[in-house]
């Protein structure tokens, strides 16, 4: 058996070189394999729940449940909420039924709903029936809201006060309810019908005179969101106002929950991942399990858009075939096709990236869509002119004719201007139509500019050289 103190010292020294979770996982796996559970507990006790969750997730599946059982009951519930969905499901399969029900019962409502979203409907019904009546009612209410809305994202664990309560009475209530709420830094004031009437911070409450009514301390101008507000809009609102939490109201303006900033960080990461996948022409899926997916699943998510792009690129082939006469007479023209369409694709991708990001952050509203398109068009033309300095002499030298250099130069300016205009306008058009602007990103802009670029180039060359 490894000495407990030595195990703890070894962990402390290794954590200097490794991150906390990596150090925990490294030492924990060794101790669990050796059967030294007492030393494993010593490693877990001083660590942060998020580090423990990441360490358990990196262990072999056979050791995950064993490590989880070493945690104290209250700590286990908090660690479980930080685990990846796949690890959560693995533990549900490996833990005893009683342990699982106790964990699910004591999870915060929003984290419980997030877990249920990942589980089969049959398993969810089983857990719902086993929950206490109060927790079952709250969970059913949250599951009743549309996915990816504030109602589905919110927690019902918050503190609400009344205007006639004194600061002293309110502070006493906060102390009593603090262990059972997700945050106490933002406190909400409601009337008898639970309508939201005000808000105050914990600092305002602590610094107020003990006998002063809450109605004189609170702020009546409350920023709130409705239960059907999209999660992206919620994230933008909480970023705009720098809040730790946002109150959620129903159709009758009654306070039903709050959305906290820690949940929205996950939303922002999720939405960013989806946009990146869409930008790469990858079908949206469960990004959490992508690298654990099989080859067939990975190929299935990519093949649809790739087939569409292959068919679209067939038009480029057709355009080249239609101009076989000029290409057969001046073969060197074919050498510049990759240069021109590659440049057009790159310029278009840059413009679409800028505009899609501007739509995501709402920054594009400062200049408006039309000005954004015009600005990108002019930038594309300027880029084409700047590249002419290198391209025209090179094309003249390679083609042994000034007309070939001129054809390449005219085409280059036309293609970069067109590509930047398309790269800016198509995402804005998709956004106007209510579609995801990220779909109109690099692969599609590149394909569109390939077709148009080849047509412009060969038509210009035919006109000049004939």
DRENTIVEX-810635 format. One line per 2 residues: their letters; for each residue z, x, y of C-alpha. Coordinates in Angstrom, 3 decimals, always signed. Layout:
A> Z,X,Y  ...
***
This chain:
XX> +0.000,+0.000,+0.000  -0.825,+1.225,+3.529
XX> +2.166,+1.686,+5.805  +2.299,-1.151,+8.394
XX> +3.092,+1.101,+11.352  +0.292,+3.500,+10.440
XX> -2.122,+0.596,+10.170  -1.159,-0.601,+13.636
XX> -1.473,+2.934,+15.087  -4.871,+3.418,+13.456
XX> -6.055,+0.151,+14.984  -4.833,+1.165,+18.448
XX> -6.675,+4.490,+18.378  -9.915,+3.036,+16.981
XX> -10.024,+0.321,+19.643  -10.611,+3.044,+22.252
XX> -14.036,+3.730,+20.753  -14.910,+0.226,+19.540
XX> -14.794,-3.149,+21.251  -11.709,-5.263,+20.471
XX> -13.452,-7.538,+17.966  -15.205,-4.645,+16.194
XX> -11.959,-2.723,+15.881  -10.118,-5.764,+14.545
XX> -12.875,-6.521,+12.026  -13.038,-2.909,+10.822
XX> -9.292,-2.595,+10.190  -8.934,-6.180,+8.979
XX> -11.576,-5.867,+6.274  -10.007,-2.678,+4.916
XX> -6.533,-4.229,+4.780  -7.714,-7.487,+3.197
XX> -9.678,-5.639,+0.498  -6.564,-3.523,-0.185
XX> -4.424,-6.665,-0.368  -2.155,-5.521,+2.480
XX> -1.712,-8.919,+4.150  +1.431,-8.011,+6.119
XX> -0.396,-5.227,+7.974  -3.355,-7.549,+8.538
XX> -1.016,-10.013,+10.280  +0.254,-7.225,+12.546
XX> -3.318,-6.520,+13.663  -4.026,-10.179,+14.417
XX> -0.811,-11.012,+16.294  -1.408,-9.132,+19.607
XX> -5.134,-9.907,+19.799  -6.914,-12.478,+21.954
XX> -8.145,-15.628,+20.140  -11.770,-15.002,+21.134
XX> -11.623,-11.448,+19.707  -10.034,-12.709,+16.497
XX> -12.732,-15.373,+16.170  -15.510,-12.805,+16.574
XX> -13.813,-10.448,+14.116  -13.425,-13.174,+11.477
XX> -17.041,-14.203,+11.990  -18.225,-10.648,+11.231
XX> -16.278,-10.454,+7.943  -17.917,-11.180,+4.580
XX> -17.707,-14.921,+3.811  -15.300,-14.362,+0.950
XX> -12.776,-12.788,+3.351  -13.192,-15.216,+6.282
XX> -10.961,-17.953,+4.878  -8.404,-15.379,+3.732
XX> -8.160,-13.858,+7.229  -8.001,-17.297,+8.851
XX> -5.041,-18.317,+6.672  -3.044,-15.354,+7.998
XX> -2.985,-16.894,+11.488  -0.103,-18.988,+12.755
XX> -0.817,-22.718,+12.885  -1.184,-23.075,+16.670
XX> -3.151,-19.848,+16.956  -5.467,-20.893,+14.103
XX> -6.518,-24.040,+15.967  -7.361,-22.086,+19.125
XX> -9.239,-19.402,+17.173  -11.186,-22.058,+15.270
XX> -12.566,-23.478,+18.526  -14.053,-20.049,+19.383
XX> -15.789,-19.567,+16.027  -19.563,-19.913,+15.678
XX> -20.624,-23.296,+14.222  -21.845,-21.697,+10.988
XX> -18.497,-19.954,+10.445  -16.672,-23.210,+11.232
XX> -18.658,-25.009,+8.562  -18.059,-22.202,+6.054
XX> -14.309,-22.446,+6.616  -14.413,-26.235,+6.222
XX> -15.908,-25.703,+2.763  -13.396,-23.032,+1.747
XX> -10.127,-24.353,+3.190  -8.082,-27.014,+1.454
XX> -8.589,-30.606,+2.616  -5.139,-30.831,+4.243
XX> -5.654,-27.639,+6.254  -9.035,-28.812,+7.500
XX> -7.767,-32.219,+8.619  -4.857,-30.654,+10.494
XX> -7.190,-28.285,+12.368  -9.669,-31.044,+13.248
XX> -6.846,-33.376,+14.341  -5.390,-30.849,+16.791
XX> -8.668,-29.603,+18.281  -9.442,-30.620,+21.866
XX> -11.727,-33.695,+21.911  -14.769,-31.932,+23.405
XX> -14.589,-29.071,+20.878  -14.145,-31.574,+18.052
XX> -17.255,-33.480,+19.137  -19.204,-30.224,+19.349
XX> -18.169,-29.463,+15.766  -19.128,-32.963,+14.601
XX> -22.577,-32.538,+16.149  -23.185,-29.665,+13.712
XX> -21.953,-31.506,+10.600  -23.774,-34.019,+8.370
XX> -23.140,-37.685,+9.269  -21.354,-38.307,+5.941
XX> -18.835,-35.526,+6.611  -18.290,-36.750,+10.195
XX> -17.482,-40.265,+8.965  -14.974,-38.815,+6.517
XX> -13.207,-36.827,+9.243  -13.219,-39.766,+11.668
XX> -11.540,-42.032,+9.143  -8.841,-39.395,+8.519
XX> -7.987,-38.862,+12.203  -5.025,-40.540,+13.854
XX> -5.920,-43.801,+15.685  -5.650,-42.193,+19.149
XX> -7.798,-39.161,+18.311  -10.282,-41.337,+16.412
XX> -10.736,-43.601,+19.451  -11.265,-40.680,+21.857
XX> -13.705,-38.926,+19.522  -15.698,-42.112,+18.883
XX> -15.973,-42.691,+22.639  -17.325,-39.195,+23.269
XX> -19.753,-39.457,+20.352  -21.011,-42.707,+21.886
XX> -22.503,-40.899,+24.880  -25.991,-39.425,+24.812
XX> -26.240,-35.778,+23.672  -26.413,-33.138,+26.417
XX> -24.778,-35.376,+29.012  -21.490,-35.029,+30.883
XX> -19.957,-37.770,+28.722  -20.646,-35.831,+25.542
XX> -19.455,-32.578,+27.133  -16.255,-33.747,+28.817
XX> -12.661,-33.678,+27.612  -10.215,-36.523,+28.070
XX> -7.259,-34.137,+28.332  -6.515,-34.088,+32.070
XX> -3.653,-34.958,+34.415  -3.998,-37.912,+36.765
XX> -1.446,-38.766,+39.468  -0.752,-41.711,+41.768
XX> -0.808,-41.674,+45.562  +2.737,-43.009,+45.937
XX> +4.270,-40.326,+43.731  +6.126,-37.578,+45.550
XX> +5.199,-33.926,+45.093  +8.437,-33.403,+43.182
XX> +7.698,-36.272,+40.784  +4.124,-35.094,+40.310
XX> +5.229,-31.526,+39.582  +7.656,-32.803,+36.973
XX> +4.834,-34.784,+35.354  +2.577,-31.718,+35.338
XX> +5.270,-29.669,+33.577  +5.642,-32.374,+30.941
XX> +1.934,-32.869,+30.245  +0.686,-29.287,+30.730
XX> +0.918,-28.297,+27.024  -1.376,-31.188,+26.089
XX> -4.097,-30.786,+28.722  -7.014,-28.381,+28.949
XX> -6.385,-27.371,+32.575  -3.722,-28.047,+35.201
XX> -5.320,-26.212,+38.098  -7.228,-29.319,+39.225
XX> -5.232,-32.561,+39.469  -6.787,-35.967,+40.021
XX> -5.429,-39.058,+41.760  -6.305,-42.565,+40.557
XX> -5.336,-46.118,+41.517  -4.044,-48.877,+39.226
XX> -7.550,-49.519,+37.848  -8.029,-45.769,+37.205
XX> -10.609,-45.441,+40.011  -10.816,-41.858,+41.278
XX> -9.385,-41.742,+44.801  -8.519,-38.089,+45.401
XX> -8.039,-34.556,+44.139  -5.611,-31.714,+44.760
XX> -5.076,-28.246,+43.366  -1.938,-27.003,+41.668
XX> -1.398,-24.702,+44.660  -1.442,-27.713,+47.032
XX> +1.115,-29.458,+44.859  +3.462,-26.479,+44.520
XX> +3.435,-25.705,+48.259  +3.880,-29.334,+49.373
XX> +7.268,-30.589,+50.544  +9.107,-32.110,+47.546
XX> +9.413,-35.622,+49.035  +5.911,-35.785,+50.493
XX> +3.663,-38.464,+48.894  +0.638,-37.250,+46.948
XX> -1.573,-39.466,+49.117  -0.807,-37.224,+52.103
XX> -1.516,-33.992,+50.227  -4.680,-34.849,+48.321
XX> -8.313,-34.577,+49.435  -10.140,-37.901,+49.410
XX> -13.645,-36.445,+49.487  -14.091,-35.858,+45.745
XX> -17.229,-34.434,+44.148  -17.758,-36.209,+40.835
XX> -20.427,-36.785,+38.212  -21.243,-39.766,+36.014
XX> -21.072,-39.847,+32.229  -24.876,-39.892,+31.889
XX> -25.494,-36.852,+34.142  -27.585,-34.232,+32.344
XX> -25.648,-31.097,+31.374  -27.990,-28.853,+33.390
XX> -27.214,-30.845,+36.546  -23.503,-30.586,+35.747
XX> -23.822,-26.793,+35.450  -25.633,-26.599,+38.782
XX> -22.975,-28.749,+40.469  -20.064,-26.672,+39.228
XX> -21.911,-23.488,+40.266  -22.702,-24.916,+43.703
XX> -19.113,-25.875,+44.519  -17.346,-23.052,+42.606
XX> -15.084,-25.528,+40.800  -13.059,-24.847,+37.666
XX> -13.632,-28.445,+36.564  -15.551,-31.554,+37.607
XX> -14.247,-35.135,+37.230  -16.428,-37.541,+35.228
XX> -16.533,-41.241,+36.123  -18.072,-44.249,+34.377
XX> -20.268,-46.976,+35.891  -17.225,-48.635,+37.488
XX> -16.188,-45.290,+39.053  -13.161,-45.028,+36.756
XX> -12.033,-41.517,+35.826  -12.749,-40.995,+32.116
XX> -12.707,-37.200,+31.715  -13.386,-33.757,+33.142
XX> -15.920,-31.028,+32.389  -14.454,-27.532,+32.559
XX> -16.238,-24.333,+33.524  -15.735,-22.688,+30.108
XX> -17.777,-25.443,+28.440  -20.512,-25.104,+31.048
XX> -20.835,-21.364,+30.447  -21.877,-22.263,+26.894
XX> -24.329,-24.837,+28.290  -25.910,-22.283,+30.643
XX> -26.338,-19.841,+27.759  -27.823,-22.573,+25.566
XX> -30.303,-23.703,+28.228  -31.316,-20.110,+29.016
XX> -31.957,-19.480,+25.316  -34.124,-22.593,+25.078
XX> -36.170,-21.531,+28.101  -36.693,-18.066,+26.631
XX> -37.837,-19.567,+23.324  -40.181,-21.947,+25.140
XX> -41.535,-19.058,+27.227  -42.352,-17.216,+24.014
XX> -44.081,-20.287,+22.490  -41.371,-20.693,+19.852
XX> -40.426,-24.223,+18.828  -36.874,-25.109,+19.925
XX> -34.339,-25.069,+17.144  -30.714,-24.226,+16.597
XX> -30.596,-20.888,+18.385  -27.180,-20.104,+16.862
XX> -28.596,-19.792,+13.352  -32.011,-18.310,+14.205
XX> -31.269,-14.832,+12.866  -29.709,-16.339,+9.751
XX> -32.763,-18.529,+9.098  -35.204,-17.910,+6.283
XX> -38.689,-16.512,+6.828  -40.310,-19.907,+6.227
XX> -38.166,-21.551,+8.921  -38.946,-18.771,+11.401
XX> -42.674,-19.031,+10.688  -42.580,-22.839,+10.979
XX> -41.039,-22.629,+14.445  -43.785,-20.326,+15.664
XX> -46.932,-21.417,+13.841  -47.577,-24.678,+15.729
XX> -47.962,-23.101,+19.162  -49.773,-20.091,+17.733
XX> -52.384,-22.361,+16.137  -52.839,-24.184,+19.454
XX> -53.310,-20.853,+21.241  -55.767,-19.631,+18.581
XX> -57.875,-22.759,+19.022  -57.732,-22.369,+22.812
XX> -58.820,-18.739,+22.560  -61.804,-19.943,+20.553
XX> -63.183,-21.188,+23.883  -63.119,-17.583,+25.134
XX> -65.207,-16.560,+22.141  -67.643,-19.370,+22.920
XX> -67.987,-18.226,+26.561  -68.751,-14.661,+25.442
XX> -71.328,-15.943,+22.915  -73.048,-17.982,+25.628
XX> -73.579,-14.792,+27.655  -74.883,-12.665,+24.797
XX> -78.139,-12.000,+26.666  -76.557,-10.091,+29.551
XX> -74.131,-8.325,+27.203  -76.954,-7.125,+24.946
XX> -78.807,-5.689,+27.930  -75.759,-4.116,+29.621
XX> -73.403,-3.317,+26.759  -70.908,-1.519,+29.029
XX> -69.941,-4.904,+30.517  -68.047,-5.725,+27.313
XX> -65.786,-2.708,+27.821  -64.243,-4.250,+30.946
XX> -63.404,-7.663,+29.427  -59.976,-6.577,+28.054
XX> -59.098,-4.960,+31.400  -59.869,-8.091,+33.413
XX> -58.329,-10.713,+31.155  -55.292,-8.488,+30.534
XX> -54.731,-8.120,+34.270  -55.184,-11.864,+34.801
XX> -52.723,-12.686,+32.034  -50.117,-10.302,+33.443
XX> -50.441,-11.623,+37.004  -50.279,-15.230,+35.790
XX> -47.227,-14.494,+33.652  -45.452,-12.923,+36.630
XX> -46.158,-15.956,+38.836  -45.069,-18.454,+36.188
XX> -41.868,-16.502,+35.537  -40.962,-16.521,+39.239
XX> -41.687,-20.249,+39.636  -39.916,-21.298,+36.412
XX> -36.848,-19.354,+37.456  -37.034,-20.923,+40.918
XX> -37.133,-24.387,+39.360  -34.185,-23.555,+37.128
XX> -32.025,-22.367,+40.020  -33.394,-24.970,+42.482
XX> -34.227,-22.131,+44.909  -37.841,-23.256,+45.107
XX> -36.732,-26.272,+47.154  -36.106,-23.967,+50.130
XX> -39.851,-23.476,+50.702  -41.309,-26.411,+48.773
XX> -43.842,-26.510,+45.908  -47.006,-26.282,+48.048
XX> -45.808,-23.255,+49.995  -44.713,-21.611,+46.735
XX> -48.211,-22.057,+45.266  -49.874,-20.776,+48.452
XX> -47.557,-17.770,+48.553  -48.338,-16.836,+44.949
XX> -52.086,-17.329,+45.516  -52.072,-14.949,+48.465
XX> -49.949,-12.479,+46.489  -52.506,-12.627,+43.659
XX> -55.375,-11.952,+46.055  -53.499,-9.042,+47.610
XX> -52.754,-7.574,+44.177  -56.443,-7.814,+43.297
XX> -57.432,-5.995,+46.478  -54.901,-3.223,+45.860
XX> -56.123,-2.735,+42.282  -59.709,-2.477,+43.490
XX> -58.919,+1.000,+44.832  -58.633,+2.248,+41.249
XX> -60.806,-0.184,+39.317  -64.100,-0.078,+41.289
XX> -64.519,+3.750,+41.200  -63.625,+3.746,+37.512
XX> -66.084,+0.922,+36.728  -68.845,+2.613,+38.799
XX> -68.285,+5.882,+36.943  -68.203,+4.261,+33.486
XX> -71.079,+1.874,+34.160  -73.265,+4.379,+36.012
XX> -74.223,+1.665,+38.492  -72.616,+0.390,+41.690
XX> -73.513,-3.176,+40.708  -71.287,-2.979,+37.621
XX> -68.410,-1.712,+39.762  -69.070,-4.525,+42.232
XX> -69.128,-7.134,+39.434  -65.816,-5.878,+38.089
XX> -64.304,-5.780,+41.599  -65.355,-9.323,+42.575
XX> -64.171,-10.645,+39.217  -60.844,-8.836,+39.524
XX> -59.975,-10.439,+42.877  -61.101,-13.862,+41.643
XX> -59.133,-13.587,+38.395  -55.862,-12.372,+39.965
XX> -56.037,-15.103,+42.620  -56.784,-17.782,+40.026
XX> -54.130,-16.494,+37.624  -51.360,-16.435,+40.217
XX> -52.353,-19.906,+41.459  -52.347,-21.315,+37.916
XX> -49.121,-19.491,+37.068  -47.390,-21.141,+40.027
XX> -48.947,-24.602,+39.924  -48.883,-25.460,+36.209
XX> -45.074,-25.159,+35.772  -44.632,-27.241,+38.945
XX> -47.039,-29.844,+37.548  -45.099,-29.991,+34.277
XX> -41.850,-30.390,+36.196  -43.384,-33.239,+38.234
XX> -44.446,-34.953,+34.997  -40.909,-34.711,+33.624
XX> -41.788,-32.041,+31.060  -40.101,-28.685,+30.524
XX> -41.721,-26.168,+32.941  -40.903,-23.346,+30.516
XX> -43.562,-24.705,+28.144  -46.221,-23.688,+30.671
XX> -45.314,-20.010,+30.501  -46.824,-16.668,+29.538
XX> -48.808,-17.568,+26.367  -50.438,-20.624,+27.940
XX> -51.110,-19.044,+31.327  -52.605,-15.996,+29.575
XX> -54.852,-18.161,+27.416  -56.047,-20.213,+30.392
XX> -56.788,-17.124,+32.481  -58.579,-15.489,+29.528
XX> -61.068,-18.365,+29.386  -61.573,-18.614,+33.135
XX> -61.581,-14.830,+33.609  -64.291,-14.162,+31.022
XX> -66.441,-16.937,+32.489  -66.043,-15.630,+36.065
XX> -66.756,-12.027,+35.054  -69.855,-12.671,+32.957
XX> -71.250,-15.184,+35.463  -70.752,-12.693,+38.314
XX> -72.314,-9.874,+36.315  -75.331,-12.032,+35.361
XX> -75.867,-13.020,+39.012  -75.674,-9.450,+40.308
XX> -77.557,-7.623,+37.565  -80.453,-10.061,+37.297
***
